[in-house]
Amino acid sequence: MWKLMRSLGMRSAVASIIGGSLIGLAIPVRAAVLDDIFIRPGVDEADYNACARDLVRGRVTAAVAADACAKAIRPRDLGICVQRITRNNISGDDALSVCRQVRRPVEAANCVTEIARRAPSTATVNVLDGCRRSLLPERFSRCVVDLSRELKLATDQSIANCIDATDRSRDLVPTVLPGSTTTPPVTTPPAGSVTPAPPVSPGQTTPTPPTTTPGSPRPGTVTPQRF
């Protein structure tokens, strides 16, 4: 009986430790990440109702919201993007301008939120432009935040550095430019050897090239005109 009680007590203690660890790990998780976990898998991407509602809540006019949601490939993502960006005291029109020009609207919103939270003194226009231009917005925001913190750089300078890094091509194989030609290697016959002349069939004579005066065009050529 004592062994059984001690075994049950041990299991209960282990379960409590595991549960407390999971709760501790879940506390620092951002609300945006939780939204992605619970919304993304089960939500219809073509949810025009949610898109229109989120845009109107972001102070976007009804006419503009109708046009944006109707043209969006993933209306739900567009609405989430606008809603998250407007939480950072950014106008709905500015948020919509960013969300409509990116391939990953939700990541773009997370990018704006992360930089605005870590560097609130940064010019809003620079944050929006950087997250809009980046192909990987969340990676871009992490680059900006980490460089600013570790190197004590101004956030605007970090934005410029991280954008330059994402725009640069990497691991490209050298290619031959169009119009370039390769000259075949010239082989020199060994000393003392005689190069045989090509055979001439009976009755065949070697044609003599026509004589041309210097500067005159060859027959059959067209002289380009310069204007």
C-alpha positions as CSV (number, residue, x, y, z in Angstrom):
1,M,0.0,0.0,0.0
2,W,2.8,2.4,0.9
3,K,4.6,1.6,-2.4
4,L,1.4,2.2,-4.3
5,M,0.8,5.6,-2.6
6,R,4.4,6.6,-3.2
7,S,4.1,5.6,-6.9
8,L,0.9,7.6,-7.3
9,G,2.4,10.6,-5.6
10,M,5.5,10.5,-7.8
11,R,3.3,10.4,-10.9
12,S,1.3,13.3,-9.7
13,A,4.4,15.3,-9.0
14,V,5.8,14.6,-12.5
15,A,2.5,15.6,-14.1
16,S,2.5,18.8,-12.1
17,I,6.0,19.6,-13.2
18,I,5.3,18.9,-16.9
19,G,2.1,21.0,-16.7
20,G,3.8,23.9,-15.1
21,S,6.6,23.8,-17.7
22,L,4.1,23.9,-20.6
23,I,2.3,26.8,-19.1
24,G,5.6,28.6,-18.5
25,L,6.6,28.0,-22.1
26,A,3.3,29.3,-23.4
27,I,3.3,32.6,-21.5
28,P,6.0,34.4,-23.6
29,V,4.4,33.4,-26.9
30,R,3.1,36.4,-28.7
31,A,-0.6,36.8,-29.4
32,A,0.1,36.8,-33.1
33,V,1.6,33.4,-33.0
34,L,-1.3,32.1,-31.0
35,D,-3.6,33.5,-33.6
36,D,-1.8,31.7,-36.4
37,I,-1.9,28.4,-34.5
38,F,-5.6,28.5,-33.7
39,I,-6.9,30.5,-36.7
40,R,-4.9,29.4,-39.7
41,P,-5.6,25.6,-39.9
42,G,-9.4,25.8,-39.4
43,V,-10.3,29.1,-41.1
44,D,-11.6,29.4,-44.6
45,E,-9.1,31.6,-46.5
46,A,-11.9,32.9,-48.7
47,D,-13.8,34.4,-45.7
48,Y,-14.9,37.7,-47.2
49,N,-17.1,38.5,-44.2
50,A,-14.1,38.5,-41.8
51,C,-12.0,40.5,-44.2
52,A,-14.6,43.2,-44.5
53,R,-15.2,43.3,-40.8
54,D,-11.5,43.6,-40.0
55,L,-10.9,46.3,-42.5
56,V,-13.9,48.4,-41.3
57,R,-12.6,48.0,-37.7
58,G,-9.3,49.3,-39.0
59,R,-11.0,52.5,-40.1
60,V,-11.0,51.7,-43.8
61,T,-14.0,53.0,-45.7
62,A,-16.6,50.6,-46.9
63,A,-15.9,51.3,-50.6
64,V,-12.2,50.7,-50.2
65,A,-12.7,47.6,-48.0
66,A,-15.1,46.1,-50.6
67,D,-12.6,46.6,-53.4
68,A,-9.7,45.2,-51.4
69,C,-11.5,42.1,-50.1
70,A,-13.0,41.3,-53.5
71,K,-9.5,41.4,-55.2
72,A,-7.6,39.6,-52.5
73,I,-6.4,36.0,-53.1
74,R,-6.8,35.3,-49.4
75,P,-9.3,37.7,-47.9
76,R,-9.0,36.4,-44.4
77,D,-5.2,37.0,-44.4
78,L,-5.7,40.5,-45.7
79,G,-8.1,41.3,-42.8
80,I,-5.8,39.8,-40.2
81,C,-2.9,41.9,-41.6
82,V,-4.8,45.2,-41.5
83,Q,-6.2,44.5,-38.0
84,R,-2.8,43.7,-36.5
85,I,-1.0,46.6,-38.1
86,T,-3.6,49.1,-37.0
87,R,-3.1,48.0,-33.4
88,N,0.2,50.0,-33.5
89,N,-1.5,53.4,-34.0
90,I,-1.1,53.1,-37.8
91,S,-3.9,54.3,-40.0
92,G,-6.0,51.7,-41.8
93,D,-5.2,53.1,-45.2
94,D,-1.4,52.8,-44.6
95,A,-1.9,49.2,-43.2
96,L,-4.0,48.2,-46.2
97,S,-1.4,49.6,-48.6
98,V,1.2,47.3,-47.1
99,C,-1.0,44.2,-46.8
100,R,-2.1,44.4,-50.5
101,Q,1.4,44.5,-51.8
102,V,3.0,41.5,-50.1
103,R,2.8,37.8,-50.7
104,R,2.6,37.0,-47.0
105,P,0.2,39.5,-45.3
106,V,0.2,37.8,-41.9
107,E,4.0,37.7,-41.7
108,A,4.1,41.3,-42.9
109,A,1.8,42.3,-40.0
110,N,3.9,40.4,-37.5
111,C,7.0,42.2,-38.9
112,V,5.5,45.6,-38.4
113,T,4.3,44.7,-34.9
114,E,7.6,43.3,-33.8
115,I,9.7,46.2,-34.9
116,A,7.2,48.7,-33.6
117,R,7.2,47.0,-30.2
118,R,11.0,46.7,-29.9
119,A,11.8,50.1,-31.4
120,P,8.9,52.4,-30.9
121,S,10.9,55.5,-31.9
122,T,11.5,54.3,-35.4
123,A,9.8,56.2,-38.2
124,T,6.6,54.4,-39.1
125,V,7.1,54.9,-42.8
126,N,10.5,53.1,-42.7
127,V,9.0,50.2,-40.8
128,L,6.1,49.8,-43.2
129,D,8.3,50.1,-46.3
130,G,10.9,47.6,-44.9
131,C,8.3,44.9,-44.1
132,R,6.6,45.5,-47.4
133,R,9.8,45.1,-49.5
134,S,11.1,42.0,-47.7
135,L,10.3,38.6,-49.1
136,L,10.6,37.0,-45.7
137,P,9.1,39.7,-43.4
138,E,9.4,37.8,-40.1
139,R,13.1,37.0,-40.8
140,F,13.6,40.6,-41.7
141,S,12.1,41.9,-38.5
142,R,14.3,39.6,-36.5
143,C,17.3,40.8,-38.4
144,V,16.4,44.5,-37.6
145,V,15.7,43.9,-33.9
146,D,18.8,41.7,-33.3
147,L,21.2,44.1,-35.1
148,S,19.8,47.1,-33.3
149,R,20.1,45.5,-29.9
150,E,23.5,43.8,-30.2
151,L,25.3,46.4,-32.2
152,K,23.7,49.4,-30.7
153,L,22.6,50.6,-34.2
154,A,19.8,53.0,-35.0
155,T,16.8,51.0,-36.2
156,D,16.7,52.9,-39.5
157,Q,20.3,51.8,-40.1
158,S,19.4,48.2,-39.3
159,I,16.5,48.3,-41.6
160,A,18.7,49.5,-44.5
161,N,21.3,46.8,-43.8
162,C,18.7,44.0,-43.6
163,I,16.9,45.1,-46.8
164,D,20.3,45.1,-48.6
165,A,21.0,41.6,-47.4
166,T,17.6,40.2,-48.5
167,D,17.9,41.9,-52.0
168,R,21.4,40.4,-52.7
169,S,21.5,37.3,-54.8
170,R,23.4,34.4,-53.4
171,D,24.9,31.1,-54.7
172,L,24.6,32.1,-58.3
173,V,26.5,30.0,-60.9
174,P,28.5,32.1,-63.3
175,T,27.0,32.2,-66.7
176,V,28.2,33.4,-70.1
177,L,26.8,36.8,-71.1
178,P,24.6,36.9,-74.2
179,G,26.6,37.8,-77.3
180,S,30.0,36.6,-75.9
181,T,32.0,34.3,-78.0
182,T,34.7,31.8,-77.1
183,T,37.9,31.6,-79.3
184,P,39.1,28.0,-80.0
185,P,42.6,27.3,-78.9
186,V,45.3,27.8,-81.5
187,T,47.6,24.8,-81.9
188,T,51.1,25.2,-83.3
189,P,52.6,22.4,-85.3
190,P,55.9,21.0,-84.0
191,A,59.1,22.3,-85.4
192,G,60.3,20.6,-88.6
193,S,56.8,19.3,-89.6
194,V,55.2,20.1,-92.9
195,T,51.5,20.8,-93.1
196,P,50.1,18.9,-96.1
197,A,48.1,21.0,-98.6
198,P,44.5,20.0,-99.2
199,P,44.1,17.7,-102.3
200,V,43.0,19.2,-105.6
201,S,40.9,17.2,-107.9
202,P,41.7,17.2,-111.6
203,G,40.2,20.1,-113.5
204,Q,39.7,22.1,-110.3
205,T,41.5,25.3,-109.8
206,T,41.9,27.4,-106.7
207,P,39.8,30.6,-107.0
208,T,41.7,33.8,-106.8
209,P,40.1,36.3,-104.3
210,P,39.0,39.5,-106.0
211,T,41.1,42.5,-105.5
212,T,39.6,45.3,-103.6
213,T,40.8,48.7,-103.0
214,P,41.4,49.8,-99.4
215,G,38.3,51.3,-97.9
216,S,35.9,49.9,-100.5
217,P,33.2,47.5,-99.2
218,R,33.3,43.8,-100.2
219,P,30.8,42.5,-102.7
220,G,27.6,41.4,-101.0
221,T,28.1,43.5,-97.9
222,V,25.8,46.4,-96.7
223,T,27.4,49.5,-95.5
224,P,25.5,50.7,-92.3
225,Q,24.1,54.2,-92.4
226,R,24.9,56.5,-89.5
227,F,22.4,59.2,-88.6
